[in-house]
Structure formats: structure tokens, C-alpha cells
Amino acid sequence: MNHGRHIETHSSLLFVFLSFTFPSYLCLYVSDVIRDQVAALHWIQENIGEFGGDPTNVTIFGQGQGAAFANVLMLAPMAKGTCAYTLIELTLINLEDG
């Protein structure tokens, strides 16, 4: 939890936190969420140097719903060139164990 801090530095790393709320009943608006995330990635490309970051070395990370969006962003033509790496955290559920 970032408690309102949107940019943090740790040694040679610079973290920019993007947050979104995506209630399940808004599934028709997935394209809006993706468009917002792509716009944020373009903002990072244009401005991260002002914070000491390297626009050619941007990594996006997603967990849960964010992992699904990170997968989409890896493949989205409109996000091409906005990130060099993607980290995906998935949780596997074994339904046979009850």
C-alpha cells in the first residue's frame, strides 16, 4: 500500500504507482481502463527523466486484475514502446481441494 505516495526511490530504482478501481459490474468499460493505463505509460515515457528515471528501462507489474491488464498492455499496439519489461503475479487455485 503506497498511502498516497505515487513516486518512491530505492537505490537505483524509481517506482511509479498507478492505481485504478475496476468494479466487476463495469466490465463494458475495459477499453476505457486500458486507454487510461496506456495514457499513463505515455506520460511516464515523457516525464520519468525529470524524476531521474530511464524511459528505456520501464517495467510494469501486475497482480490479480492488474496482471490481466499487464498482459493486455504487453500486446496492445497503442502501448508499444512504453515499457521494456513486464512482471506478472498470478495466483493459482486448486478447485479439487475444496
Helices and strands as residue ranges (DSSP letters): E 7-10, E 13-16, G 24-29, H 30-47, G 48-51, E 59-63, H 65-75, G 77-79, E 85-89, G 95-97
